[in-house]
């Protein structure tokens, strides 16, 4: 869960460059999901954070492609 004042760059959260492609974004998410997913020993907060970052960046990439 994100709290007020806890703003982080979605690129930093996923550990990708600002020029990352949709495939690179998806791969970074999958890599992080293996360790942050609650079923794999991670926390709900961590998984939620990377999921939000992925969603924001993929939406931005889709908008830029149009």
Secondary structure, DSSP 4 states (H G I P E B T S, - for coil): ---TT----HHHHHT--TT--HHHHHHHHHHHHHHHSGGGT--HHHHHHHHHHHHHHHHHHHHHH-
